[in-house]
Amino acid sequence: MKSNKTIFHDDPKETVIDEDSYIQLDNRLLIEDCPELTGRFLRQTDKLSADKLADVLKAYHTYHDIYEIDENKIVYMDREEILELNPQKK
């Protein structure tokens, strides 16, 4: 689909993704800052390589220059909703 951008896990080898993957350029997820989650769910601390991140961001902005995102594909979650879905262990 033209709204998908493939991210290859090699060249350079990426440790943050295990296999080729993709992002959906026609979705937007907005979340309120939630410090309670910082570091709780990370599988690892690695990040996508700078070149691939730049490529993804370029594809995202190019897509949005041409196409509008449908309102039903924009999701906003506030802090309360995030914490409700990710309860703190006691």
Summary of the structure (lengths in Angstrom):
residues: 90
radius of gyration: 15.6
end to end distance: 43.7
largest distance: 47.5
contacts: 168
relative contact order: 0.23
helix: 33%
strand: 18%
